[in-house]
Amino acid sequence: MSNTKKTFSRRALLRTLIYSTIALSGSTAYATSDNLEILHTDVPIEGLPAALDGFTIGVMSDFHAGALGNNEVCLNAIQAMHELKPDMITLAGDFVDGANSHDAENIHNSMFLFQELETLNAPFGVFAVLGNHDHWADSKHVTELLTAKNIPVLNNRNIRLANGLILAGVDDLWEGPGDIRKALRGVESEKHINMLSHNPDINEDLIHDSSVSLVISGHTHGGQIRAPISHWAPWVPCGPRYTGKTGLIFETAQRRSFISKGVGTFLLPLRLFCPPDVAVLHLRSVKV
Ligand SMILES: [Fe+2]
């Protein structure tokens, strides 16, 4: 082999090594990234009144504030929501991390979150439901903190906004318990109700319901650690229906659900192929 060929060969090998290293670094950065994903999702709803067409709903869930590695992403998510300026903001539970149940430290470590949540503002309000971790920490205390920051907690009750939109909140399915009959009390004959429920399994209880057209949830963290493309995850804390599924789901002809991947992490301060998200849902009226 000539010297020229040897030189070319070494250069080619070196170039391949450099490119491979860059590519590997890039994919690793993506795989473990905790960079926020900002989602804009159209939600087509048959027969939605014109007054609600284009209404925007901000969604954040599963802060797990105070748990290892979560605080910065919590602050980033709230800043992102400020900039997105939706008409209404919904917070789908697990504000605190309740891994050590009923330990006052859980709340103490997450006080910064409640101070930041107070800065959120939306023309039609900011609303919350509790998650299982809020219950495991101290549901009464979390409710008091949110209420004190002008964020009503819709624990099995509903509210009608000035534009006619009804938002029904369900307490956590595991620990509340969640009760859709109470949540829909007084509005059973209405249509196009939006429901906020930490756990997406609430959809199983809505099989015979025709009043709810959108369910907003979190809880699953998207699996948190999952495979690329298929989004298979070794553990998702809900029914098998939602394994590998996040974002917008067409549950029935008239009902949609949206599952946030959440902001924080549980147990391990790690996400794999599953970045945290902040979402804005755009309600779209579709002709029947
Ligand atoms: Fe969670």
Residues whose N, C-alpha, C, O or C-beta is under 5 A from the ligand:
A	BS01	LIG	D62 D94 H219
